Amino acid sequence: MSLDDDQLLRYSRHILLDEIGIEGQEKICAGRALILGAGGLGSPAALYLASAGVGSITLVDDDTVDLTNLQRQIAHTEARLGQLKVESAREAMRQINPHIDVHVVPRRADAELLDALVASADVALDCSDNFATRHALNRACVLHGVPLVSGAAIRFAGQVSVFDTRADAAGQRGPCYACLFPPDAPVEEVRCATMGVLAPLVGLVGSLQAAEALKILSQTGKTLGGKLLLIDALDTDFQTINLLRNPHCPVCGHLPPA
Ligand SMILES: [Zn+2]
């Protein structure tokens, strides 16, 4: 797709970046992103992908806006308390950029739904808050070869990674979410609702997810594929650790090379 005059102006600060340019912005405008969760991580991710001009954004969340959400879920407002989060977030996205398509799915994500949604996405963002959903999204992303931008935040601790199992130019594939967190391992669900979370930490993580998604769509830079970024917001420390594929991973182990 080629950009019209309004788009050239609106996205001029992206176009000025040599690493993105007109070509990269055209890819962003033609891009299709799936965002799972319209809460703390999904809010900044959705707002930035909308402002950056991602042509088609699908938002999935079955929850409604509650007063306790407003401390950190910046797509929502006091005036929209009680509304579906996907509707509230769509309103916020439209106010910034009415020229993109926002599809809302006010349903709890299950495997069947995710399979259909991931099949028509170029990138998926995991902004959910539970392991069952994370694993279901990961399975669909591995199946359809769609890069997954994963984020998590609790208390003062944040994590961001990209799980991209597509073969690169050298034939190498990155690990998937299940290589790192085996689906059958016992997990203790921790949620912001019970544990608390520092408000801007979810903004940091969600914004990083948006940045990774934009790089994937515009095919520029180096992503967090094969790496896990750990954020300690209490002592302000950022660490990146390398991740390896698990050749026996039940989700991606069948993909060559082992
Ligand atoms: Zn795997």
py3Dmol code that shows the C-alpha trace and the ligand (Angstrom):
import py3Dmol

protein = """\
ATOM      1  CA  MET A   1       0.000   0.000   0.000  1.00  0.00           C
ATOM      2  CA  SER A   2       1.225   3.525  -0.669  1.00  0.00           C
ATOM      3  CA  LEU A   3       0.755   6.356   1.805  1.00  0.00           C
ATOM      4  CA  ASP A   4      -1.437   9.382   1.057  1.00  0.00           C
ATOM      5  CA  ASP A   5      -0.534  12.981   2.000  1.00  0.00           C
ATOM      6  CA  ASP A   6      -2.291  12.797   5.360  1.00  0.00           C
ATOM      7  CA  GLN A   7      -0.429   9.601   6.243  1.00  0.00           C
ATOM      8  CA  LEU A   8       2.918  11.027   5.113  1.00  0.00           C
ATOM      9  CA  LEU A   9       2.352  13.914   7.535  1.00  0.00           C
ATOM     10  CA  ARG A  10       0.871  11.874  10.393  1.00  0.00           C
ATOM     11  CA  TYR A  11       3.672   9.319  10.361  1.00  0.00           C
ATOM     12  CA  SER A  12       6.457  11.742   9.380  1.00  0.00           C
ATOM     13  CA  ARG A  13       8.449  11.115  12.584  1.00  0.00           C
ATOM     14  CA  HIS A  14       8.595   7.420  11.742  1.00  0.00           C
ATOM     15  CA  ILE A  15       9.379   8.110   8.102  1.00  0.00           C
ATOM     16  CA  LEU A  16      12.293  10.330   9.186  1.00  0.00           C
ATOM     17  CA  LEU A  17      13.901   7.284  10.764  1.00  0.00           C
ATOM     18  CA  ASP A  18      16.130   5.662   8.144  1.00  0.00           C
ATOM     19  CA  GLU A  19      15.510   2.268   9.729  1.00  0.00           C
ATOM     20  CA  ILE A  20      11.757   2.629   9.078  1.00  0.00           C
ATOM     21  CA  GLY A  21      11.290   5.151   6.276  1.00  0.00           C
ATOM     22  CA  ILE A  22       8.325   5.183   3.900  1.00  0.00           C
ATOM     23  CA  GLU A  23       8.739   1.506   3.111  1.00  0.00           C
ATOM     24  CA  GLY A  24       8.686   0.487   6.769  1.00  0.00           C
ATOM     25  CA  GLN A  25       5.697   2.715   7.517  1.00  0.00           C
ATOM     26  CA  GLU A  26       3.835   1.206   4.566  1.00  0.00           C
ATOM     27  CA  LYS A  27       4.413  -2.225   6.086  1.00  0.00           C
ATOM     28  CA  ILE A  28       3.158  -0.969   9.462  1.00  0.00           C
ATOM     29  CA  CYS A  29       0.044   0.488   7.812  1.00  0.00           C
ATOM     30  CA  ALA A  30      -0.563  -2.834   6.043  1.00  0.00           C
ATOM     31  CA  GLY A  31       0.132  -4.798   9.239  1.00  0.00           C
ATOM     32  CA  ARG A  32      -2.344  -6.872  11.240  1.00  0.00           C
ATOM     33  CA  ALA A  33      -1.819  -7.158  14.998  1.00  0.00           C
ATOM     34  CA  LEU A  34      -3.655  -9.323  17.500  1.00  0.00           C
ATOM     35  CA  ILE A  35      -3.639  -8.083  21.100  1.00  0.00           C
ATOM     36  CA  LEU A  36      -4.771 -10.474  23.780  1.00  0.00           C
ATOM     37  CA  GLY A  37      -5.863  -8.478  26.817  1.00  0.00           C
ATOM     38  CA  ALA A  38      -6.972  -4.840  27.081  1.00  0.00           C
ATOM     39  CA  GLY A  39      -5.683  -4.217  30.599  1.00  0.00           C
ATOM     40  CA  GLY A  40      -2.415  -2.878  31.981  1.00  0.00           C
ATOM     41  CA  LEU A  41      -0.163  -4.171  29.182  1.00  0.00           C
ATOM     42  CA  GLY A  42      -2.791  -4.123  26.449  1.00  0.00           C
ATOM     43  CA  SER A  43      -3.637  -0.446  27.038  1.00  0.00           C
ATOM     44  CA  PRO A  44      -0.262   1.077  26.118  1.00  0.00           C
ATOM     45  CA  ALA A  45       0.362  -1.596  23.478  1.00  0.00           C
ATOM     46  CA  ALA A  46      -2.966  -0.880  21.767  1.00  0.00           C
ATOM     47  CA  LEU A  47      -2.599   2.913  21.995  1.00  0.00           C
ATOM     48  CA  TYR A  48       0.914   2.882  20.519  1.00  0.00           C
ATOM     49  CA  LEU A  49       0.053   0.439  17.742  1.00  0.00           C
ATOM     50  CA  ALA A  50      -2.965   2.619  16.910  1.00  0.00           C
ATOM     51  CA  SER A  51      -0.986   5.874  16.992  1.00  0.00           C
ATOM     52  CA  ALA A  52       1.753   4.272  14.884  1.00  0.00           C
ATOM     53  CA  GLY A  53      -0.803   3.355  12.231  1.00  0.00           C
ATOM     54  CA  VAL A  54      -0.983  -0.448  12.353  1.00  0.00           C
ATOM     55  CA  GLY A  55      -3.723  -0.943   9.779  1.00  0.00           C
ATOM     56  CA  SER A  56      -5.729  -3.647  11.496  1.00  0.00           C
ATOM     57  CA  ILE A  57      -5.763  -4.328  15.219  1.00  0.00           C
ATOM     58  CA  THR A  58      -7.842  -7.040  16.895  1.00  0.00           C
ATOM     59  CA  LEU A  59      -8.404  -6.697  20.629  1.00  0.00           C
ATOM     60  CA  VAL A  60      -9.587  -9.655  22.712  1.00  0.00           C
ATOM     61  CA  ASP A  61     -10.839  -9.303  26.300  1.00  0.00           C
ATOM     62  CA  ASP A  62     -14.095 -10.278  28.021  1.00  0.00           C
ATOM     63  CA  ASP A  63     -13.683  -8.044  31.064  1.00  0.00           C
ATOM     64  CA  THR A  64     -15.311  -4.721  31.916  1.00  0.00           C
ATOM     65  CA  VAL A  65     -13.687  -1.540  33.230  1.00  0.00           C
ATOM     66  CA  ASP A  66     -13.519  -1.379  37.012  1.00  0.00           C
ATOM     67  CA  LEU A  67     -12.407   1.460  39.299  1.00  0.00           C
ATOM     68  CA  THR A  68      -9.371  -0.554  40.460  1.00  0.00           C
ATOM     69  CA  ASN A  69      -8.176  -0.769  36.808  1.00  0.00           C
ATOM     70  CA  LEU A  70      -7.740   2.978  36.351  1.00  0.00           C
ATOM     71  CA  GLN A  71      -4.508   3.144  38.403  1.00  0.00           C
ATOM     72  CA  ARG A  72      -2.636   1.556  35.454  1.00  0.00           C
ATOM     73  CA  GLN A  73      -4.909   0.616  32.532  1.00  0.00           C
ATOM     74  CA  ILE A  74      -4.493   3.907  30.707  1.00  0.00           C
ATOM     75  CA  ALA A  75      -6.808   3.213  27.759  1.00  0.00           C
ATOM     76  CA  HIS A  76      -9.794   3.409  30.114  1.00  0.00           C
ATOM     77  CA  THR A  77     -11.424   6.372  31.832  1.00  0.00           C
ATOM     78  CA  GLU A  78     -13.712   7.030  34.759  1.00  0.00           C
ATOM     79  CA  ALA A  79     -16.464   7.914  32.276  1.00  0.00           C
ATOM     80  CA  ARG A  80     -16.232   4.409  30.797  1.00  0.00           C
ATOM     81  CA  LEU A  81     -16.498   2.424  34.048  1.00  0.00           C
ATOM     82  CA  GLY A  82     -18.625  -0.663  33.475  1.00  0.00           C
ATOM     83  CA  GLN A  83     -18.054  -0.734  29.706  1.00  0.00           C
ATOM     84  CA  LEU A  84     -16.370  -3.663  28.012  1.00  0.00           C
ATOM     85  CA  LYS A  85     -12.611  -3.057  28.053  1.00  0.00           C
ATOM     86  CA  VAL A  86     -12.355  -3.762  24.325  1.00  0.00           C
ATOM     87  CA  GLU A  87     -15.012  -1.104  23.577  1.00  0.00           C
ATOM     88  CA  SER A  88     -13.374   1.387  25.929  1.00  0.00           C
ATOM     89  CA  ALA A  89      -9.925   0.781  24.428  1.00  0.00           C
ATOM     90  CA  ARG A  90     -11.312   1.070  20.887  1.00  0.00           C
ATOM     91  CA  GLU A  91     -12.756   4.471  21.793  1.00  0.00           C
ATOM     92  CA  ALA A  92      -9.345   5.619  23.092  1.00  0.00           C
ATOM     93  CA  MET A  93      -7.590   4.293  19.962  1.00  0.00           C
ATOM     94  CA  ARG A  94     -10.108   6.018  17.638  1.00  0.00           C
ATOM     95  CA  GLN A  95      -9.597   9.331  19.400  1.00  0.00           C
ATOM     96  CA  ILE A  96      -5.891   9.126  18.556  1.00  0.00           C
ATOM     97  CA  ASN A  97      -6.182   7.595  15.091  1.00  0.00           C
ATOM     98  CA  PRO A  98      -9.566   7.100  13.390  1.00  0.00           C
ATOM     99  CA  HIS A  99      -7.936   5.826  10.180  1.00  0.00           C
ATOM    100  CA  ILE A 100      -7.202   2.268  11.272  1.00  0.00           C
ATOM    101  CA  ASP A 101      -9.479  -0.751  11.650  1.00  0.00           C
ATOM    102  CA  VAL A 102     -10.001  -1.922  15.224  1.00  0.00           C
ATOM    103  CA  HIS A 103     -11.833  -5.207  15.653  1.00  0.00           C
ATOM    104  CA  VAL A 104     -13.049  -6.075  19.109  1.00  0.00           C
ATOM    105  CA  VAL A 105     -13.712  -9.571  20.429  1.00  0.00           C
ATOM    106  CA  PRO A 106     -15.442  -9.383  23.825  1.00  0.00           C
ATOM    107  CA  ARG A 107     -14.855 -13.054  24.572  1.00  0.00           C
ATOM    108  CA  ARG A 108     -12.636 -15.132  26.780  1.00  0.00           C
ATOM    109  CA  ALA A 109      -9.878 -16.498  24.569  1.00  0.00           C
ATOM    110  CA  ASP A 110     -10.041 -20.252  24.003  1.00  0.00           C
ATOM    111  CA  ALA A 111      -7.966 -22.438  21.688  1.00  0.00           C
ATOM    112  CA  GLU A 112     -10.524 -22.421  18.857  1.00  0.00           C
ATOM    113  CA  LEU A 113     -10.910 -18.641  18.902  1.00  0.00           C
ATOM    114  CA  LEU A 114      -7.149 -18.065  19.081  1.00  0.00           C
ATOM    115  CA  ASP A 115      -6.503 -20.449  16.213  1.00  0.00           C
ATOM    116  CA  ALA A 116      -8.824 -18.431  13.976  1.00  0.00           C
ATOM    117  CA  LEU A 117      -7.513 -15.032  15.099  1.00  0.00           C
ATOM    118  CA  VAL A 118      -3.806 -15.892  14.951  1.00  0.00           C
ATOM    119  CA  ALA A 119      -4.201 -17.354  11.437  1.00  0.00           C
ATOM    120  CA  SER A 120      -5.009 -13.884  10.121  1.00  0.00           C
ATOM    121  CA  ALA A 121      -2.421 -11.902  12.141  1.00  0.00           C
ATOM    122  CA  ASP A 122       1.128 -10.819  11.290  1.00  0.00           C
ATOM    123  CA  VAL A 123       2.098 -10.447  14.943  1.00  0.00           C
ATOM    124  CA  ALA A 124       0.452 -11.402  18.253  1.00  0.00           C
ATOM    125  CA  LEU A 125       0.883  -9.605  21.572  1.00  0.00           C
ATOM    126  CA  ASP A 126       0.308 -11.504  24.774  1.00  0.00           C
ATOM    127  CA  CYS A 127      -1.021  -8.939  27.226  1.00  0.00           C
ATOM    128  CA  SER A 128      -3.037 -11.496  29.206  1.00  0.00           C
ATOM    129  CA  ASP A 129      -2.662 -12.410  32.840  1.00  0.00           C
ATOM    130  CA  ASN A 130      -2.879 -16.201  33.048  1.00  0.00           C
ATOM    131  CA  PHE A 131      -0.837 -19.193  31.975  1.00  0.00           C
ATOM    132  CA  ALA A 132      -3.642 -21.120  30.269  1.00  0.00           C
ATOM    133  CA  THR A 133      -4.261 -18.253  27.843  1.00  0.00           C
ATOM    134  CA  ARG A 134      -0.541 -17.672  27.331  1.00  0.00           C
ATOM    135  CA  HIS A 135      -0.005 -21.313  26.398  1.00  0.00           C
ATOM    136  CA  ALA A 136      -3.041 -21.419  24.106  1.00  0.00           C
ATOM    137  CA  LEU A 137      -1.810 -18.316  22.276  1.00  0.00           C
ATOM    138  CA  ASN A 138       1.709 -19.744  22.034  1.00  0.00           C
ATOM    139  CA  ARG A 139       0.404 -22.976  20.503  1.00  0.00           C
ATOM    140  CA  ALA A 140      -1.572 -21.058  17.878  1.00  0.00           C
ATOM    141  CA  CYS A 141       1.447 -18.837  17.096  1.00  0.00           C
ATOM    142  CA  VAL A 142       3.764 -21.842  16.624  1.00  0.00           C
ATOM    143  CA  LEU A 143       1.151 -23.573  14.449  1.00  0.00           C
ATOM    144  CA  HIS A 144       0.671 -20.573  12.173  1.00  0.00           C
ATOM    145  CA  GLY A 145       4.259 -19.281  12.265  1.00  0.00           C
ATOM    146  CA  VAL A 146       3.239 -15.935  13.781  1.00  0.00           C
ATOM    147  CA  PRO A 147       5.756 -14.146  16.048  1.00  0.00           C
ATOM    148  CA  LEU A 148       4.547 -13.742  19.626  1.00  0.00           C
ATOM    149  CA  VAL A 149       5.480 -10.687  21.680  1.00  0.00           C
ATOM    150  CA  SER A 150       5.093 -11.679  25.295  1.00  0.00           C
ATOM    151  CA  GLY A 151       4.889  -9.385  28.316  1.00  0.00           C
ATOM    152  CA  ALA A 152       4.236  -9.796  32.023  1.00  0.00           C
ATOM    153  CA  ALA A 153       4.323  -7.533  35.066  1.00  0.00           C
ATOM    154  CA  ILE A 154       3.678  -8.092  38.751  1.00  0.00           C
ATOM    155  CA  ARG A 155       4.592  -5.938  41.764  1.00  0.00           C
ATOM    156  CA  PHE A 156       7.896  -4.323  40.607  1.00  0.00           C
ATOM    157  CA  ALA A 157       9.000  -7.104  38.225  1.00  0.00           C
ATOM    158  CA  GLY A 158       8.493  -7.092  34.468  1.00  0.00           C
ATOM    159  CA  GLN A 159       9.385  -9.470  31.633  1.00  0.00           C
ATOM    160  CA  VAL A 160       9.375  -9.031  27.869  1.00  0.00           C
ATOM    161  CA  SER A 161      10.313 -11.512  25.163  1.00  0.00           C
ATOM    162  CA  VAL A 162       9.643 -12.387  21.542  1.00  0.00           C
ATOM    163  CA  PHE A 163       8.938 -16.000  20.663  1.00  0.00           C
ATOM    164  CA  ASP A 164       9.490 -16.429  16.948  1.00  0.00           C
ATOM    165  CA  THR A 165       9.724 -19.997  15.696  1.00  0.00           C
ATOM    166  CA  ARG A 166       9.930 -19.051  12.026  1.00  0.00           C
ATOM    167  CA  ALA A 167      13.187 -20.137  10.404  1.00  0.00           C
ATOM    168  CA  ASP A 168      15.527 -17.189   9.875  1.00  0.00           C
ATOM    169  CA  ALA A 169      17.845 -16.738   6.869  1.00  0.00           C
ATOM    170  CA  ALA A 170      20.264 -19.243   8.426  1.00  0.00           C
ATOM    171  CA  GLY A 171      17.489 -21.773   9.043  1.00  0.00           C
ATOM    172  CA  GLN A 172      17.557 -21.180  12.805  1.00  0.00           C
ATOM    173  CA  ARG A 173      14.376 -20.939  14.855  1.00  0.00           C
ATOM    174  CA  GLY A 174      13.896 -19.201  18.166  1.00  0.00           C
ATOM    175  CA  PRO A 175      12.399 -20.852  21.243  1.00  0.00           C
ATOM    176  CA  CYS A 176       8.658 -20.712  21.902  1.00  0.00           C
ATOM    177  CA  TYR A 177       6.955 -19.771  25.171  1.00  0.00           C
ATOM    178  CA  ALA A 178       6.614 -23.459  26.101  1.00  0.00           C
ATOM    179  CA  CYS A 179      10.381 -24.007  25.718  1.00  0.00           C
ATOM    180  CA  LEU A 180      10.762 -21.567  28.611  1.00  0.00           C
ATOM    181  CA  PHE A 181       7.661 -22.461  30.638  1.00  0.00           C
ATOM    182  CA  PRO A 182       6.698 -26.131  30.062  1.00  0.00           C
ATOM    183  CA  PRO A 183       2.891 -26.385  29.799  1.00  0.00           C
ATOM    184  CA  ASP A 184       2.697 -29.283  32.288  1.00  0.00           C
ATOM    185  CA  ALA A 185       4.868 -27.615  34.960  1.00  0.00           C
ATOM    186  CA  PRO A 186       3.029 -26.650  38.133  1.00  0.00           C
ATOM    187  CA  VAL A 187       2.577 -22.881  38.178  1.00  0.00           C
ATOM    188  CA  GLU A 188       1.456 -20.497  40.811  1.00  0.00           C
ATOM    189  CA  GLU A 189      -0.832 -17.937  39.213  1.00  0.00           C
ATOM    190  CA  VAL A 190      -0.007 -14.481  40.457  1.00  0.00           C
ATOM    191  CA  ARG A 191      -2.232 -11.609  39.448  1.00  0.00           C
ATOM    192  CA  CYS A 192      -2.052  -7.871  39.887  1.00  0.00           C
ATOM    193  CA  ALA A 193      -5.516  -8.056  41.463  1.00  0.00           C
ATOM    194  CA  THR A 194      -4.083  -9.803  44.507  1.00  0.00           C
ATOM    195  CA  MET A 195      -0.356  -8.984  44.405  1.00  0.00           C
ATOM    196  CA  GLY A 196      -0.335  -5.327  43.339  1.00  0.00           C
ATOM    197  CA  VAL A 197       1.728  -3.726  40.584  1.00  0.00           C
ATOM    198  CA  LEU A 198       3.532  -0.415  40.109  1.00  0.00           C
ATOM    199  CA  ALA A 199       1.454   1.596  37.619  1.00  0.00           C
ATOM    200  CA  PRO A 200       4.161   2.714  35.145  1.00  0.00           C
ATOM    201  CA  LEU A 201       5.765  -0.745  35.084  1.00  0.00           C
ATOM    202  CA  VAL A 202       2.879  -2.065  32.978  1.00  0.00           C
ATOM    203  CA  GLY A 203       3.357   1.003  30.783  1.00  0.00           C
ATOM    204  CA  LEU A 204       7.033   0.131  30.316  1.00  0.00           C
ATOM    205  CA  VAL A 205       6.337  -3.490  29.467  1.00  0.00           C
ATOM    206  CA  GLY A 206       3.368  -2.746  27.194  1.00  0.00           C
ATOM    207  CA  SER A 207       5.330  -0.013  25.389  1.00  0.00           C
ATOM    208  CA  LEU A 208       8.245  -2.392  24.825  1.00  0.00           C
ATOM    209  CA  GLN A 209       5.793  -4.928  23.416  1.00  0.00           C
ATOM    210  CA  ALA A 210       4.497  -2.276  21.004  1.00  0.00           C
ATOM    211  CA  ALA A 211       8.080  -1.427  19.979  1.00  0.00           C
ATOM    212  CA  GLU A 212       8.901  -5.077  19.300  1.00  0.00           C
ATOM    213  CA  ALA A 213       5.670  -5.509  17.301  1.00  0.00           C
ATOM    214  CA  LEU A 214       6.425  -2.427  15.164  1.00  0.00           C
ATOM    215  CA  LYS A 215       9.940  -3.709  14.427  1.00  0.00           C
ATOM    216  CA  ILE A 216       8.516  -7.092  13.430  1.00  0.00           C
ATOM    217  CA  LEU A 217       5.917  -5.483  11.135  1.00  0.00           C
ATOM    218  CA  SER A 218       8.407  -3.084   9.530  1.00  0.00           C
ATOM    219  CA  GLN A 219      11.119  -5.773   9.450  1.00  0.00           C
ATOM    220  CA  THR A 220      13.755  -3.577  11.019  1.00  0.00           C
ATOM    221  CA  GLY A 221      16.250  -3.900  13.858  1.00  0.00           C
ATOM    222  CA  LYS A 222      16.797  -6.860  16.121  1.00  0.00           C
ATOM    223  CA  THR A 223      14.000  -8.142  18.350  1.00  0.00           C
ATOM    224  CA  LEU A 224      14.055  -9.869  21.734  1.00  0.00           C
ATOM    225  CA  GLY A 225      13.743 -13.212  19.905  1.00  0.00           C
ATOM    226  CA  GLY A 226      15.719 -15.818  21.868  1.00  0.00           C
ATOM    227  CA  LYS A 227      16.131 -13.405  24.761  1.00  0.00           C
ATOM    228  CA  LEU A 228      14.203 -12.528  27.903  1.00  0.00           C
ATOM    229  CA  LEU A 229      14.330  -8.979  29.229  1.00  0.00           C
ATOM    230  CA  LEU A 230      13.935  -8.797  33.008  1.00  0.00           C
ATOM    231  CA  ILE A 231      12.942  -5.457  34.509  1.00  0.00           C
ATOM    232  CA  ASP A 232      13.324  -4.643  38.186  1.00  0.00           C
ATOM    233  CA  ALA A 233      11.445  -1.379  38.653  1.00  0.00           C
ATOM    234  CA  LEU A 234      12.141  -1.206  42.405  1.00  0.00           C
ATOM    235  CA  ASP A 235      15.931  -0.904  42.036  1.00  0.00           C
ATOM    236  CA  THR A 236      15.820   0.201  38.366  1.00  0.00           C
ATOM    237  CA  ASP A 237      17.709  -2.667  36.800  1.00  0.00           C
ATOM    238  CA  PHE A 238      17.369  -4.155  33.312  1.00  0.00           C
ATOM    239  CA  GLN A 239      18.877  -7.545  32.423  1.00  0.00           C
ATOM    240  CA  THR A 240      18.697  -9.595  29.254  1.00  0.00           C
ATOM    241  CA  ILE A 241      19.232 -13.341  29.397  1.00  0.00           C
ATOM    242  CA  ASN A 242      19.569 -15.704  26.453  1.00  0.00           C
ATOM    243  CA  LEU A 243      16.956 -18.415  25.922  1.00  0.00           C
ATOM    244  CA  LEU A 244      17.464 -21.736  24.193  1.00  0.00           C
ATOM    245  CA  ARG A 245      15.043 -23.912  22.269  1.00  0.00           C
ATOM    246  CA  ASN A 246      14.035 -27.077  24.068  1.00  0.00           C
ATOM    247  CA  PRO A 247      14.414 -29.854  21.445  1.00  0.00           C
ATOM    248  CA  HIS A 248      11.836 -31.871  23.412  1.00  0.00           C
ATOM    249  CA  CYS A 249       9.348 -29.010  23.673  1.00  0.00           C
ATOM    250  CA  PRO A 250       5.835 -30.465  23.276  1.00  0.00           C
ATOM    251  CA  VAL A 251       4.744 -27.429  21.239  1.00  0.00           C
ATOM    252  CA  CYS A 252       7.636 -26.588  18.881  1.00  0.00           C
ATOM    253  CA  GLY A 253       9.948 -29.613  19.226  1.00  0.00           C
ATOM    254  CA  HIS A 254       8.705 -31.082  15.936  1.00  0.00           C
ATOM    255  CA  LEU A 255       9.927 -28.095  13.912  1.00  0.00           C
ATOM    256  CA  PRO A 256      13.275 -28.581  12.141  1.00  0.00           C
ATOM    257  CA  PRO A 257      16.066 -28.125  13.048  1.00  0.00           C
ATOM    258  CA  ALA A 258      15.909 -29.726  16.479  1.00  0.00           C
TER     259      ALA A 258
END
"""
ligand_1 = """\
1
ZN
Zn 8.954 -24.672 22.251
"""
view = py3Dmol.view(width=600, height=400)
view.addModel(protein, "pdb")
view.setStyle({"model": 0}, {"cartoon": {"style": "trace"}})
view.addModel(ligand_1, "xyz")
view.setStyle({"model": 1}, {"stick": {}})
view.zoomTo()
view.show()
